């Protein structure tokens, strides 16, 4: 029983959430983490 209700939910929630988050997370992550890691590297060295 748990296999049937879980499979349709995961299939619908997975593709929808997997397509939207990657676009916003990838666009925001490289912008902020890029300048920060550079300063941290120079400071650590």
PELINWO-V165569 format. One line per field, one symbol per residue. psi: psi as a letter, one per 30 degrees, with the letter a starting at -180 (. if undefined). A space follows every 10 residues. Layout:
psi = ???
//
This chain:
psi = efeefeeeee eeeeeeffee eeeeeeeeef eefeeeeeee eeee.
//
